[in-house]
Amino acid sequence: MTERPRKAQGPERPVYFNQSDVDRVMAVVLALASEVASLRDRLDTHERVTDAHEKVEAYLPDQETITVRDTWREAYIRRLFRVFTEDIEDLRRQGADIHSKEP
């Protein structure tokens, strides 16, 4: 039986994204990783200080808390995807500039 090669043939790995796309995705991934690590530390601190892991699991938030969390989450998502929304806004401005220059 012939053994198969364990890596792709050819001089270079396949390229699926251009460098700027990878940079954008990495910015989002790093922002997420930073937030998750920070939140994990804070949650661990709260659970250790209160010694209330079971109570945390059973907690049901009231409507005001839900509204505050939803507001925070929307702002967080805007920050997280800022890289992409800025690109979209730039493209829209460029499109507006093109249309305003037409005779």
C-alpha positions in Angstrom: 0.0 0.0 0.0 1.3 3.4 -1.0 1.5 6.1 1.8 -0.3 9.3 1.0 1.4 12.7 1.5 0.3 14.5 4.7 0.4 18.0 3.2 -0.8 19.8 0.1 1.4 19.4 -2.9 3.0 22.4 -4.5 5.3 25.2 -3.4 2.8 27.2 -1.3 -0.3 26.8 0.7 -3.6 27.6 -1.1 -4.7 31.2 -0.6 -8.4 31.9 -0.1 -8.4 35.5 1.1 -6.4 38.5 0.2 -4.3 40.0 3.1 -6.8 42.8 4.0 -9.6 40.3 4.4 -7.5 38.2 6.8 -6.6 41.3 8.7 -10.3 42.2 9.1 -11.2 38.7 10.3 -8.3 38.6 12.7 -9.3 42.0 14.1 -12.8 40.6 14.9 -11.4 37.3 16.3 -9.0 39.2 18.6 -11.7 41.5 19.8 -13.9 38.5 20.6 -11.1 36.7 22.3 -10.3 39.8 24.4 -13.9 40.2 25.5 -14.4 36.5 26.3 -11.2 36.4 28.4 -12.2 39.6 30.3 -15.8 38.3 30.9 -14.5 34.9 32.1 -12.3 36.6 34.7 -15.1 38.8 35.9 -17.6 36.0 36.1 -15.1 33.8 38.0 -14.5 36.7 40.4 -18.2 37.2 41.0 -18.9 33.6 41.6 -15.9 33.3 44.0 -16.8 36.4 46.0 -20.5 35.5 46.3 -19.9 31.7 46.4 -23.2 31.5 44.5 -22.6 29.5 41.3 -26.0 27.7 41.7 -27.8 31.0 42.3 -26.2 32.4 39.2 -27.4 29.5 37.1 -31.0 29.9 38.5 -31.2 33.7 38.1 -34.0 35.1 36.0 -33.5 38.8 35.0 -36.3 41.3 35.1 -37.3 43.4 32.1 -35.1 46.4 33.0 -32.1 44.1 33.2 -33.0 42.5 29.9 -33.2 46.0 28.3 -29.9 47.1 29.7 -28.2 43.9 28.5 -29.8 44.2 25.0 -28.5 47.8 24.8 -25.0 46.7 25.8 -25.1 43.8 23.4 -26.0 46.0 20.4 -23.2 48.4 21.2 -20.8 45.5 21.6 -21.8 44.1 18.2 -21.3 47.5 16.6 -17.8 47.7 18.2 -17.0 44.1 17.2 -17.9 44.6 13.5 -16.7 48.2 13.3 -14.0 47.1 10.8 -16.7 45.9 8.4 -19.1 48.7 8.9 -16.4 51.3 8.3 -15.6 49.5 5.0 -19.2 49.6 4.0 -19.5 53.3 4.9 -16.4 54.0 2.8 -17.8 52.2 -0.2 -21.1 54.1 0.2 -19.2 57.4 0.3 -17.2 56.4 -2.8 -20.4 55.5 -4.6 -21.9 58.9 -3.6 -18.8 60.7 -4.8 -19.0 58.8 -8.2 -22.7 59.7 -8.6 -22.1 63.3 -7.7 -19.4 63.7 -10.3 -21.5 62.3 -13.2 -22.5 65.0 -15.8 
